[in-house]
Amino acid sequence: SVACVLVVGALDLGLEQFIVIPILPAIQETYAASLSSATWLLTGFLLAAVVAAPIVGRLGDLYGKRRLLLVSIGAFAIGSLVCALAGSMTALIAGRVVQGMGAGLGPLAIGLARDRASKEQAPVWIALLVAAAGTGPAVGLLLGGVLVDAVSVAAVFWCLFAVAVVLFL
């Protein structure tokens, strides 16, 4: 159902934001990067998200929220793929910036919940979105470390790519 897709999307938004925090030392080691260049993985994502969220939200009002939601999920998928295949810090940072452009998913999901749910159900849908978006960071902080310890840095981004592809479908 629509509510389920929106909730998983909100969860993915939280995952995308926070999953790299516990793996920064592994990224530094894997890519022989300085701490300052590794922190650009966070900064690049957040800068793109701050720009994308209001613009994509408005474009969703003009051209259709569902269409722009798919574009946002596509940004998560493409950015994750770039990161998974990255051979340098520059490529990894670029992938994170593309992932950040997917943050327009947040306002689009709330708008879709408001549009699709009944007047009585809309607050429940929105509460579920907020809860999922809040759960995503906790899951991301745990999952990132587990994947790096068990597999590799690239596995983190392959996981994010898989979530985005399932959401897109």
N, C-alpha and C positions, 0 to 999 in steps of 0.2 A: 504494500500500500504506500501511498504518498508519505504518510507520517513516518513509516519505517525508513524509507530512503532519506528523508530529511534528518531524522535522528542519527543515522549512520554517517551522513554527511557532516553533521555538527561534531560528532565524535572524531571524524577524520580531520576536521579543522584543528581541533585541539591536539591530535596526534602530530600533525604536520608542524605545528608551532614548537612543541616541546621535546620531540623525540631526539633531537640532536644535542640537547644540553648534556646528558650524561656521557655522550660518546665523543665530546670535544677532545679529550686527551687521546683517544684512539685515532681520531681524524688527524690530529697533529702528528702522531707517530706514522700513520699510513702515508700521509702526503708530505712529510717533512716540513710541516708548516709551523709558523710562529703562533703564539696565542692570539695576537691581534688579528692575524689573517683568519684564524679559525672562528673568532667571534663574529666575523663578517657573515658567517652562515646564519647567525641569529639576526644581525642587523639588516642584512639584505632582505631576508624574508619579511621582517617587520616593516621595513620601509615600503616594500611593494604592497604589503597588506593594507597599510594605512592609506596608500594612494588608491588601491583597487576597490576597497570596500564601498566607499561612497559613490564612486563612478559606476561600478558594476550594479550597485543597487538602483541607481537612477536609470541606467540603460535597461535594466530589467523592467522597470515601469514603462519604458518607451517601447521596447521590442519583445517583451515577454520574459517573465521570470524563469520559466522552465528552460527556455533557450539559453539564457545567460547562466543558469545553474549548470547546465551541461558544459558550457564554456569554462566555468570555474573548476568543475571536476576535471575537465581536460587539462587545465593548467596544473592541477595537482599531479595528474598522471605524467604529463610531459616533463615537468620539473623533476619528478621522482626518477623518471627514466634517465634524464640527463645526469642526475646525481649518481645513480647506480652505475652508469657507464663512465663516469668522470675519471680522467687520468691525471687531473691536476686540481689544485685548489681553485684556480680561476673558473674551471668548468663546474666544480662543485658549488661555488658561490653563485654562478649564473643559474644553475638548476634551482637553487634555493630561492632566488629572486622570482623565477617563473612559478615555483610553488606558492610563493607569497601572493602572486596575482590571483590565485584561487580563493583567497580569503573573502572575496565578494560573496562566497557561498553563505556566509553568516546572515547578512541582511536579506538575501534572496530567500533563504530558508524560512526566516520569520515572516516575510511577506507572503510566501506561498502558504504557510500555515494559516495565516490570517485570511487568505483568499479561499482556501480549500476546506477548512474546517467550519463546522457550524458555529454559530455565535457562542453556544454553550461549550463546545469542544476546543475552540481556539486557545483559551488560556491553558488548557491541559497540554495541547500540542506545543505551545511556546515554552511551557515549563519543562517539557521533555527535551526540547532543543537546548535550553539553557543547561539542564542537567548533563546532557550528553557532551556539550561543549566544555563543561567543567570537568567531566570524567576523562576526556581525551588527554589532557595534559598529564594526569596521574598515570594513565595507561602508557602514554608515550615515554615518560621518565623511566618507568620500569622496563618496558619492552625494548627500548633502545639499548640499554645496558645488557639485557639478556641476549639480544641478537648479536651484538658485537662480541660478547664473551663466547657465545656458542658457535658463531659463524664468521661474520666479518662486518666491516663498515658498510660495504655495498649491500649486504642483506637487509639492513635497515631501510634503504631506499627501494629495494625490490619489494619489500613488504608494503611500503606506502604506495608503490605503483600498483600492486595487486588490489589493494583496498580501493584505489581510485578507479581502476578498470571495472571492478565489480559494481561500484556505485554508478559508473557511467552506463553500464549495461542495464 
